[in-house]
Amino acid sequence: MFKREKRVYLQFTDDEYRLIRKCLMDWRNKLTAQGRSAEPVNELLAKLMAC
């Protein structure tokens, strides 16, 4: 982990990346099923997939 321009960058293994992505997608699905906004989770997923 290192800091640059007030941001923290983490390096994940492929397995860690897949697990984080799965957890975020599950969280998004639960929020959507409850009729709640999943926009913050969608933003996190977009950032994760951009890396």
C-alpha positions, 0 to 999 in steps of 0.5 A, spaced: 500 500 500 502 506 498 499 513 498 499 518 492 495 525 492 491 523 498 489 517 495 491 510 497 492 505 492 492 497 494 494 491 490 490 485 490 491 478 488 487 475 482 483 471 488 482 477 492 480 482 486 474 476 485 472 476 492 471 483 493 468 484 486 463 478 488 461 481 495 460 488 492 455 485 487 452 481 492 451 487 496 448 491 490 443 485 489 441 485 496 440 493 496 436 492 489 432 487 492 430 491 498 428 497 493 434 501 496 439 505 491 445 501 489 448 507 486 454 508 491 456 500 490 455 501 483 460 507 483 465 502 487 464 497 482 466 502 477 472 504 480 474 497 481 473 495 474 477 501 472 483 498 475 
